[in-house]
Amino acid sequence: MPTNHYERSLRIRTTGWRSDLKKKGNQHRYEPTPYEALDALFYHYDLEADDVIVDIGSGKGRVPFYIHSRFQTVVKGIEMSEVLHEKALKNKRTFRQRIRRGEGNIRLKQKFAESYEIKPEDSHFYLFNPFTVDVFQRVVANILRSMEQHPRQVDLILYYPTESYRRFLAESTPFVPVQDIRVPGAYEKDDHARFLIYRYDNR
């Protein structure tokens, strides 16, 4: 299905790369997850009504709006760029006109990922390589600290996972891979076009 069909259906505008935001220190350029990749992910991976998803590096909000439209779960978007955050807020206004329910279930915040305070209800974290591995390490440390205080199951959903992310999780954390979801038509050309789901349950 063409990207513009999804955008019209959701009443949002999230396309395009931001070359002017390319590689600011530890942050990577803006590039949204393709809709066909999200379709592939959620064909094999389900969410429950009480799950809370945190999209770290949420950009213009494509993933939060897609997930909320499909599952009606609480979704949070964390984005450090003021420019992208403002575009996400604009998308939220037009998306609300379509949905007209659950307005508080999409929560967008502008802040650095490592400064986001992990909440006890946060159960799923989505990342499309938004930053370098040293920032990723600090984010995961925050998640594990929250889990020590509030034991629960947490999933990390990594799209286009890098070797450095995978090595860190394997060697330095209790998270283990539980699913490998390949994007049809894309994985055959690029073996990074897949989702790796990591899980840790300390209950």
Backbone as CSV, one residue per row, in Angstrom:
resi,resn,N_x,N_y,N_z,CA_x,CA_y,CA_z,C_x,C_y,C_z
1,MET,0.847,-1.189,0.000,0.000,0.000,0.000,0.890,1.250,0.000
2,PRO,0.634,2.218,-0.859,1.481,3.414,-0.939,1.484,4.209,0.364
3,THR,2.626,4.849,0.629,2.770,5.636,1.856,1.688,6.698,1.967
4,ASN,1.381,7.369,0.861,0.405,8.461,0.941,-0.994,7.961,1.306
5,HIS,-1.270,6.679,1.050,-2.563,6.121,1.467,-2.641,6.061,2.996
6,TYR,-1.573,5.577,3.624,-1.536,5.544,5.091,-1.648,6.955,5.661
7,GLU,-0.913,7.880,5.072,-0.891,9.247,5.590,-2.281,9.886,5.501
8,ARG,-2.964,9.661,4.398,-4.317,10.209,4.245,-5.271,9.564,5.242
9,SER,-5.131,8.259,5.419,-6.016,7.545,6.337,-5.837,8.023,7.780
10,LEU,-4.593,8.247,8.182,-4.308,8.682,9.552,-4.398,10.196,9.721
11,ARG,-4.463,10.910,8.603,-4.474,12.382,8.606,-3.215,12.955,9.255
12,ILE,-2.083,12.416,8.858,-0.803,12.913,9.351,0.155,13.082,8.177
13,ARG,1.248,13.805,8.432,2.290,13.993,7.416,3.630,13.720,8.085
14,THR,4.218,12.575,7.743,5.464,12.167,8.397,6.566,11.807,7.415
15,THR,6.339,12.024,6.135,7.309,11.590,5.136,8.511,12.524,5.096
16,GLY,9.545,12.045,4.398,10.733,12.866,4.177,11.823,12.630,5.196
17,TRP,13.069,12.860,4.744,14.215,12.827,5.635,14.575,14.250,5.970
18,ARG,15.147,14.468,7.136,15.563,15.800,7.530,17.080,15.895,7.429
19,SER,17.577,16.334,6.274,19.025,16.434,6.099,19.628,17.501,6.991
20,ASP,18.846,18.532,7.337,19.367,19.587,8.200,19.500,19.123,9.642
21,LEU,18.871,17.966,9.967,19.001,17.418,11.312,19.978,16.251,11.344
22,LYS,20.670,16.055,10.249,21.542,14.893,10.141,22.686,14.948,11.144
23,LYS,22.824,13.888,11.886,23.968,13.640,12.765,24.319,14.821,13.641
24,LYS,23.473,15.106,14.607,23.778,16.116,15.621,24.375,15.404,16.824
25,GLY,25.686,15.411,16.915,26.344,14.750,18.030,26.038,13.269,18.033
26,ASN,25.364,12.809,19.093,25.032,11.388,19.227,23.728,11.017,18.545
27,GLN,23.038,12.008,17.960,21.724,11.758,17.367,21.854,11.497,15.867
28,HIS,21.062,10.564,15.366,21.067,10.261,13.943,19.982,11.060,13.222
29,ARG,20.066,11.094,11.896,19.097,11.867,11.112,17.690,11.283,11.261
30,TYR,16.707,12.126,10.929,15.318,11.666,10.972,15.005,10.828,9.744
31,GLU,14.474,9.646,9.990,13.987,8.771,8.920,12.892,7.896,9.512
32,PRO,11.653,8.017,9.054,10.560,7.239,9.659,10.588,5.772,9.249
33,THR,10.097,4.925,10.125,9.942,3.508,9.796,8.928,3.362,8.664
34,PRO,9.250,2.621,7.597,8.277,2.434,6.513,6.993,1.770,7.016
35,TYR,5.874,2.197,6.463,4.594,1.608,6.876,4.546,0.108,6.600
36,GLU,5.124,-0.317,5.475,5.086,-1.744,5.171,5.895,-2.546,6.193
37,ALA,6.913,-1.921,6.778,7.667,-2.589,7.842,6.812,-2.712,9.102
38,LEU,6.079,-1.657,9.436,5.183,-1.724,10.596,4.100,-2.773,10.390
39,ASP,3.579,-2.868,9.178,2.591,-3.915,8.881,3.184,-5.301,9.128
40,ALA,4.434,-5.497,8.677,5.090,-6.795,8.857,5.312,-7.097,10.334
41,LEU,5.736,-6.087,11.083,5.961,-6.272,12.518,4.692,-6.734,13.216
42,PHE,3.607,-6.003,13.003,2.397,-6.276,13.774,1.530,-7.374,13.171
43,TYR,1.966,-7.948,12.065,1.354,-9.187,11.591,1.789,-10.352,12.490
44,HIS,3.015,-10.251,13.014,3.589,-11.327,13.827,3.677,-10.991,15.315
45,TYR,3.462,-9.740,15.671,3.692,-9.296,17.054,2.481,-8.502,17.505
46,ASP,1.864,-8.954,18.587,0.608,-8.341,19.022,0.821,-7.491,20.267
47,LEU,-0.088,-6.559,20.481,-0.094,-5.724,21.674,-1.420,-5.888,22.392
48,GLU,-1.376,-5.781,23.715,-2.575,-5.863,24.533,-3.052,-4.461,24.899
49,ALA,-4.306,-4.366,25.307,-4.908,-3.058,25.585,-4.197,-2.313,26.704
50,ASP,-3.611,-3.055,27.654,-2.964,-2.384,28.781,-1.465,-2.196,28.591
51,ASP,-0.937,-2.533,27.426,0.473,-2.267,27.132,0.697,-0.767,26.963
52,VAL,1.872,-0.315,27.335,2.259,1.082,27.125,3.549,1.087,26.319
53,ILE,3.500,1.698,25.154,4.623,1.692,24.228,5.304,3.048,24.248
54,VAL,6.625,3.048,24.320,7.405,4.278,24.280,8.261,4.247,23.022
55,ASP,7.996,5.169,22.101,8.785,5.295,20.877,9.888,6.309,21.147
56,ILE,11.113,5.850,21.220,12.243,6.717,21.541,12.887,7.181,20.244
57,GLY,12.838,8.492,20.030,13.245,9.056,18.752,12.051,9.030,17.816
58,SER,10.938,9.602,18.285,9.646,9.438,17.604,9.441,10.358,16.412
59,GLY,10.331,11.338,16.216,10.237,12.189,15.039,8.899,12.889,14.909
60,LYS,8.275,12.744,13.756,6.990,13.390,13.492,5.798,12.565,13.984
61,GLY,6.079,11.418,14.596,5.015,10.662,15.256,4.404,9.515,14.484
62,ARG,5.039,9.077,13.406,4.422,8.017,12.605,4.108,6.769,13.428
63,VAL,5.081,6.275,14.168,4.878,5.039,14.924,3.802,5.194,16.003
64,PRO,3.829,6.252,16.824,2.748,6.397,17.812,1.349,6.442,17.203
65,PHE,1.182,7.191,16.104,-0.150,7.292,15.506,-0.580,5.970,14.878
66,TYR,0.358,5.296,14.228,0.048,4.001,13.620,-0.376,3.003,14.698
67,ILE,0.425,2.895,15.762,0.134,1.912,16.813,-1.191,2.219,17.501
68,HIS,-1.407,3.488,17.829,-2.650,3.820,18.526,-3.863,3.557,17.634
69,SER,-3.744,3.857,16.361,-4.854,3.610,15.442,-5.165,2.116,15.343
70,ARG,-4.123,1.305,15.407,-4.311,-0.140,15.222,-4.717,-0.862,16.507
71,PHE,-4.163,-0.433,17.654,-4.373,-1.183,18.899,-5.085,-0.394,19.995
72,GLN,-5.236,0.910,19.831,-5.865,1.778,20.838,-5.148,1.709,22.195
73,THR,-3.866,1.451,22.178,-3.072,1.427,23.401,-2.499,2.814,23.680
74,VAL,-1.977,2.977,24.889,-1.253,4.204,25.215,0.109,4.161,24.532
75,VAL,0.436,5.222,23.807,1.729,5.318,23.134,2.366,6.655,23.482
76,LYS,3.637,6.603,23.841,4.384,7.816,24.150,5.474,8.012,23.106
77,GLY,5.674,9.257,22.711,6.732,9.582,21.767,7.732,10.523,22.410
78,ILE,9.009,10.153,22.391,10.075,10.966,22.968,10.972,11.432,21.829
79,GLU,11.083,12.742,21.650,11.849,13.307,20.535,12.650,14.512,21.021
80,MET,13.936,14.537,20.703,14.781,15.629,21.191,14.692,16.875,20.311
81,SER,14.321,16.736,19.036,14.295,17.872,18.113,13.025,18.698,18.282
82,GLU,13.186,19.977,18.526,12.023,20.854,18.655,11.252,20.927,17.343
83,VAL,11.979,20.954,16.223,11.343,21.041,14.905,10.446,19.822,14.664
84,LEU,10.991,18.640,14.887,10.208,17.422,14.662,9.077,17.289,15.673
85,HIS,9.335,17.675,16.908,8.299,17.608,17.944,7.105,18.487,17.581
86,GLU,7.371,19.685,17.068,6.277,20.577,16.673,5.467,19.970,15.536
87,LYS,6.143,19.302,14.606,5.422,18.646,13.510,4.574,17.486,14.038
88,ALA,5.094,16.785,15.042,4.321,15.698,15.648,3.075,16.234,16.349
89,LEU,3.209,17.368,17.033,2.048,17.968,17.698,1.001,18.405,16.676
90,LYS,1.465,18.926,15.557,0.531,19.305,14.488,-0.191,18.065,13.964
91,ASN,0.558,16.981,13.785,-0.060,15.728,13.351,-1.069,15.217,14.374
92,LYS,-0.769,15.409,15.639,-1.693,14.948,16.678,-3.027,15.675,16.582
93,ARG,-2.980,16.948,16.261,-4.229,17.716,16.141,-5.088,17.186,14.997
94,THR,-4.474,16.906,13.848,-5.251,16.397,12.711,-5.658,14.940,12.930
95,PHE,-4.806,14.159,13.587,-5.138,12.769,13.901,-6.324,12.701,14.852
96,ARG,-6.374,13.608,15.832,-7.476,13.647,16.798,-8.805,13.875,16.101
97,GLN,-8.784,14.698,15.050,-10.022,14.978,14.322,-10.566,13.702,13.686
98,ARG,-9.646,12.780,13.343,-10.071,11.513,12.745,-10.559,10.540,13.815
99,ILE,-9.823,10.451,14.914,-10.117,9.432,15.920,-11.262,9.834,16.837
100,ARG,-11.172,11.072,17.394,-12.177,11.610,18.315,-12.397,10.721,19.545
101,ARG,-11.341,10.084,19.991,-11.420,9.300,21.225,-9.997,9.065,21.725
102,GLY,-9.882,8.828,23.003,-8.585,8.501,23.573,-7.527,9.554,23.340
103,GLU,-7.909,10.840,23.443,-6.960,11.892,23.121,-5.731,11.851,24.023
104,GLY,-5.905,11.397,25.268,-4.779,11.361,26.185,-3.894,10.151,26.012
105,ASN,-4.238,9.280,25.070,-3.486,8.043,24.910,-2.294,8.168,23.975
106,ILE,-2.104,9.330,23.376,-0.885,9.620,22.621,-0.212,10.790,23.318
107,ARG,0.947,10.536,23.889,1.627,11.535,24.712,2.994,11.819,24.111
108,LEU,3.172,13.030,23.662,4.403,13.418,22.978,5.207,14.361,23.852
109,LYS,6.495,14.052,24.001,7.362,14.877,24.833,8.630,15.223,24.071
110,GLN,9.081,16.468,24.242,10.352,16.874,23.654,11.425,16.831,24.728
111,LYS,12.311,15.863,24.617,13.433,15.767,25.553,14.433,14.738,25.033
112,PHE,15.627,14.784,25.585,16.621,13.782,25.226,16.199,12.433,25.808
113,ALA,16.473,11.379,25.061,16.013,10.049,25.456,16.514,9.657,26.837
114,GLU,17.771,9.951,27.122,18.340,9.522,28.395,17.810,10.313,29.583
115,SER,17.133,11.439,29.310,16.555,12.232,30.402,15.081,11.901,30.643
116,TYR,14.508,11.036,29.792,13.121,10.625,30.003,13.046,9.718,31.228
117,GLU,12.162,10.030,32.143,11.987,9.225,33.352,11.068,8.048,33.054
118,ILE,11.627,6.851,33.081,10.860,5.646,32.782,9.765,5.466,33.831
119,LYS,8.538,5.278,33.361,7.399,5.112,34.266,7.136,3.623,34.535
120,PRO,6.543,3.308,35.683,6.281,1.901,36.017,5.405,1.186,34.991
121,GLU,4.555,1.936,34.292,3.653,1.305,33.321,4.305,1.091,31.953
122,ASP,5.460,1.693,31.704,6.119,1.572,30.397,6.588,0.129,30.196
123,SER,6.046,-0.540,29.183,6.317,-1.971,29.016,6.985,-2.333,27.693
124,HIS,6.912,-1.453,26.704,7.494,-1.722,25.395,8.237,-0.471,24.926
125,PHE,9.440,-0.675,24.405,10.240,0.449,23.923,10.624,0.189,22.469
126,TYR,10.278,1.153,21.610,10.517,1.027,20.175,11.660,1.952,19.772
127,LEU,12.632,1.419,19.025,13.760,2.236,18.580,14.147,1.880,17.149
128,PHE,14.320,2.909,16.328,14.839,2.758,14.969,16.170,3.517,14.922
129,ASN,17.161,2.975,15.620,18.517,3.542,15.646,18.532,5.057,15.751
130,PRO,17.900,5.629,16.771,17.831,7.089,16.848,19.124,7.754,17.301
131,PHE,20.061,6.964,17.863,21.283,7.565,18.394,22.371,6.501,18.499
132,THR,23.569,6.941,18.876,24.707,6.044,18.969,24.560,5.108,20.165
133,VAL,25.405,4.083,20.195,25.250,3.034,21.198,25.478,3.543,22.616
134,ASP,26.289,4.574,22.808,26.508,5.056,24.172,25.231,5.657,24.762
135,VAL,24.433,6.340,23.934,23.139,6.845,24.405,22.191,5.673,24.647
136,PHE,22.205,4.705,23.750,21.371,3.508,23.917,21.680,2.808,25.240
137,GLN,22.939,2.731,25.587,23.331,2.101,26.846,22.731,2.831,28.042
138,ARG,22.723,4.157,27.994,22.161,4.929,29.105,20.646,4.752,29.190
139,VAL,20.001,4.685,28.033,18.550,4.464,28.019,18.211,3.095,28.612
140,VAL,18.936,2.070,28.196,18.685,0.724,28.722,18.966,0.670,30.223
141,ALA,19.993,1.367,30.669,20.283,1.424,32.107,19.112,2.040,32.867
142,ASN,18.503,3.062,32.296,17.326,3.679,32.926,16.158,2.699,32.988
143,ILE,15.982,1.935,31.918,14.904,0.937,31.892,15.131,-0.122,32.968
144,LEU,16.350,-0.622,33.064,16.658,-1.653,34.055,16.510,-1.122,35.478
145,ARG,16.863,0.128,35.685,16.704,0.737,37.009,15.216,0.805,37.385
146,SER,14.397,1.165,36.412,12.952,1.205,36.648,12.416,-0.188,36.946
147,MET,12.938,-1.194,36.260,12.478,-2.565,36.476,12.877,-3.076,37.855
148,GLU,14.005,-2.634,38.364,14.402,-3.017,39.719,13.394,-2.487,40.739
149,GLN,12.921,-1.282,40.494,11.973,-0.652,41.416,10.551,-1.165,41.218
150,HIS,10.226,-1.520,39.970,8.876,-1.989,39.633,9.007,-3.211,38.713
151,PRO,9.200,-4.403,39.275,9.411,-5.607,38.467,8.272,-5.843,37.470
152,ARG,8.645,-6.209,36.258,7.665,-6.431,35.201,8.373,-7.016,33.981
153,GLN,7.607,-7.340,32.967,8.173,-7.749,31.680,8.304,-6.527,30.786
154,VAL,9.448,-6.406,30.134,9.683,-5.305,29.204,10.211,-5.868,27.889
155,ASP,9.676,-5.356,26.789,10.160,-5.698,25.453,10.859,-4.500,24.830
156,LEU,11.994,-4.760,24.193,12.657,-3.771,23.346,12.412,-4.177,21.902
157,ILE,11.862,-3.272,21.112,11.578,-3.534,19.701,12.564,-2.709,18.882
158,LEU,13.507,-3.384,18.241,14.540,-2.690,17.484,14.311,-2.892,15.994
159,TYR,14.145,-1.789,15.263,14.062,-1.872,13.805,15.419,-1.507,13.229
160,TYR,15.834,-2.282,12.217,17.129,-2.069,11.567,18.251,-2.116,12.619
161,PRO,18.300,-3.179,13.411,19.219,-3.238,14.555,20.685,-3.242,14.135
162,THR,21.479,-2.440,14.800,22.906,-2.371,14.490,23.662,-3.432,15.280
163,GLU,24.842,-3.747,14.794,25.694,-4.716,15.478,26.066,-4.232,16.872
164,SER,26.307,-2.928,17.017,26.707,-2.395,18.324,25.569,-2.504,19.341
165,TYR,24.343,-2.264,18.906,23.194,-2.431,19.800,23.072,-3.898,20.226
166,ARG,23.165,-4.794,19.264,22.982,-6.220,19.543,24.089,-6.751,20.455
167,ARG,25.308,-6.315,20.207,26.421,-6.770,21.032,26.261,-6.299,22.477
168,PHE,25.861,-5.040,22.638,25.667,-4.520,23.990,24.595,-5.305,24.735
169,LEU,23.464,-5.549,24.092,22.381,-6.282,24.755,22.811,-7.702,25.117
170,ALA,23.568,-8.344,24.227,23.986,-9.726,24.462,25.031,-9.836,25.566
171,GLU,25.935,-8.883,25.623,27.076,-8.993,26.529,26.873,-8.291,27.868
172,SER,25.965,-7.315,27.921,25.920,-6.458,29.109,24.546,-6.313,29.744
173,THR,23.543,-7.032,29.260,22.192,-6.889,29.818,21.520,-8.256,29.939
174,PRO,20.456,-8.340,30.728,19.701,-9.596,30.826,18.665,-9.775,29.715
175,PHE,18.549,-8.810,28.803,17.587,-8.939,27.709,18.019,-10.057,26.757
176,VAL,17.048,-10.837,26.299,17.339,-11.923,25.358,16.438,-11.774,24.130
177,PRO,16.931,-12.155,22.947,16.101,-12.072,21.743,15.018,-13.143,21.761
178,VAL,13.795,-12.732,21.438,12.676,-13.683,21.427,11.982,-13.752,20.068
179,GLN,12.214,-12.765,19.203,11.596,-12.778,17.881,12.479,-12.049,16.882
180,ASP,12.520,-12.593,15.674,13.241,-11.977,14.557,12.242,-11.882,13.409
181,ILE,11.793,-10.671,13.115,10.747,-10.461,12.110,11.347,-9.740,10.914
182,ARG,11.375,-10.402,9.797,11.987,-9.848,8.587,10.923,-9.192,7.713
183,VAL,11.291,-8.065,7.123,10.343,-7.311,6.296,10.354,-7.895,4.887
184,PRO,9.259,-8.511,4.444,9.221,-9.120,3.114,9.502,-8.100,2.015
185,GLY,10.313,-8.510,1.048,10.639,-7.638,-0.068,11.774,-6.685,0.210
186,ALA,12.050,-6.425,1.479,13.145,-5.526,1.856,14.327,-6.309,2.405
187,TYR,14.047,-7.348,3.204,15.124,-8.114,3.827,15.985,-8.802,2.775
188,GLU,15.370,-9.215,1.668,16.123,-9.906,0.621,17.191,-9.002,0.010
189,LYS,16.967,-7.699,0.052,17.931,-6.741,-0.501,18.855,-6.170,0.571
190,ASP,18.397,-6.185,1.811,19.148,-5.585,2.911,18.827,-6.362,4.181
191,ASP,19.794,-7.140,4.674,19.506,-8.015,5.813,19.387,-7.272,7.146
192,HIS,19.466,-5.941,7.116,19.162,-5.154,8.307,17.667,-4.810,8.390
193,ALA,16.940,-5.051,7.303,15.518,-4.692,7.260,14.695,-5.731,8.012
194,ARG,14.781,-5.660,9.324,14.087,-6.612,10.178,13.901,-5.999,11.561
195,PHE,13.070,-6.643,12.341,12.849,-6.257,13.732,13.397,-7.361,14.625
196,LEU,14.141,-6.979,15.637,14.541,-7.907,16.682,13.824,-7.503,17.966
197,ILE,13.144,-8.453,18.569,12.434,-8.211,19.824,13.252,-8.830,20.954
198,TYR,13.624,-7.995,21.912,14.347,-8.458,23.098,13.422,-8.350,24.304
199,ARG,13.553,-9.303,25.228,12.641,-9.336,26.373,13.407,-9.634,27.664
200,TYR,12.924,-9.017,28.728,13.417,-9.332,30.071,12.235,-9.262,31.020
201,ASP,12.073,-10.315,31.811,10.983,-10.391,32.784,11.598,-10.704,34.145
202,ASN,11.521,-9.759,35.073,12.129,-9.957,36.394,11.085,-10.084,37.505
203,ARG,9.870,-10.479,37.127,8.817,-10.627,38.141,9.048,-11.878,38.995
